[in-house]
Amino acid sequence: MKNLGLALLYTATMALANPGFADVAAATAARTGDMKKLILHSEPKTREMADFMTFEGEPLNLSDWQGKWLVVNFWATWCAPCRKEMPMLSELQTEMGSDTFEVITIATSRNPPPAMKAFFDDIGITNLPLHRDPKSKLSRGMGVLGLPATVILDPDGNEVGRMTGDADWSSDSAKAVLTALMGPAS
């Protein structure tokens, strides 16, 4: 019993000492519905952080968000599941967006800016960024093989989870998974 208490104390101390600490077991247990498709890694994975750009063409890098938990969604204007999923990502940003958490949307491959804007306008998205990865450098570097694809990054920029395909990111399960990953300080 004493060893169990020490183990719990050690785990709690590590969680408080390390803002990037992810409770993968709790996050895994919180997965229901669409979130069962979410692959959570037992150890964070480093990923290549190639540059991408704003809607206007200014350079960006995911390291610009260092210190935040990110849900990075790769999408395309021609992707029907992306159209279904985007309003739920918007709702997630509305409910959980903060100084420590943000949803980042990146249109990958050839997506003409006017079509990107029309995509967001048609479905009423006003709170998510219209970022672009026109040559797919970032998506390739991050191992995105199909769309939509969503990658969860910890505050150090390491991948802790990934899903290919659409999901209800506004669901209680999605929020519980993210809350478990982010820990008590978020």
Secondary structure in CASP SS format (residue, H / E / C, confidence):
PFRMAT SS
TARGET T0000
AUTHOR 0000-0000-0000
METHOD secondary structure of the structure
MODEL  1
M C 1.00
K H 1.00
N H 1.00
L H 1.00
G H 1.00
L H 1.00
A H 1.00
L H 1.00
L H 1.00
Y H 1.00
T H 1.00
A H 1.00
T H 1.00
M H 1.00
A H 1.00
L H 1.00
A H 1.00
N C 1.00
P C 1.00
G C 1.00
F C 1.00
A C 1.00
D C 1.00
V H 1.00
A H 1.00
A H 1.00
A H 1.00
T H 1.00
A H 1.00
A C 1.00
R C 1.00
T C 1.00
G H 1.00
D H 1.00
M H 1.00
K H 1.00
K H 1.00
L C 1.00
I E 1.00
L E 1.00
H E 1.00
S E 1.00
E E 1.00
P E 1.00
K E 1.00
T C 1.00
R C 1.00
E C 1.00
M C 1.00
A C 1.00
D C 1.00
F E 1.00
M E 1.00
T C 1.00
F C 1.00
E C 1.00
G C 1.00
E C 1.00
P E 1.00
L E 1.00
N C 1.00
L H 1.00
S H 1.00
D H 1.00
W H 1.00
Q C 1.00
G C 1.00
K C 1.00
W E 1.00
L E 1.00
V E 1.00
V E 1.00
N E 1.00
F E 1.00
W E 1.00
A C 1.00
T C 1.00
W C 1.00
C C 1.00
A H 1.00
P H 1.00
C H 1.00
R H 1.00
K H 1.00
E H 1.00
M H 1.00
P H 1.00
M H 1.00
L H 1.00
S H 1.00
E H 1.00
L H 1.00
Q H 1.00
T H 1.00
E H 1.00
M H 1.00
G C 1.00
S C 1.00
D C 1.00
T C 1.00
F E 1.00
E E 1.00
V E 1.00
I E 1.00
T E 1.00
I E 1.00
A E 1.00
T E 1.00
S C 1.00
R C 1.00
N C 1.00
P C 1.00
P H 1.00
P H 1.00
A H 1.00
M H 1.00
K H 1.00
A H 1.00
F H 1.00
F H 1.00
D H 1.00
D H 1.00
I H 1.00
G C 1.00
I C 1.00
T C 1.00
N C 1.00
L C 1.00
P C 1.00
L C 1.00
H E 1.00
R E 1.00
D E 1.00
P C 1.00
K C 1.00
S C 1.00
K H 1.00
L H 1.00
S H 1.00
R H 1.00
G H 1.00
M C 1.00
G C 1.00
V C 1.00
L C 1.00
G C 1.00
L C 1.00
P C 1.00
A E 1.00
T E 1.00
V E 1.00
I E 1.00
L E 1.00
D C 1.00
P C 1.00
D C 1.00
G C 1.00
N C 1.00
E E 1.00
V E 1.00
G E 1.00
R E 1.00
M E 1.00
T E 1.00
G C 1.00
D C 1.00
A C 1.00
D C 1.00
W C 1.00
S C 1.00
S C 1.00
D H 1.00
S H 1.00
A H 1.00
K H 1.00
A H 1.00
V H 1.00
L H 1.00
T H 1.00
A H 1.00
L H 1.00
M H 1.00
G C 1.00
P C 1.00
A C 1.00
S C 1.00
END
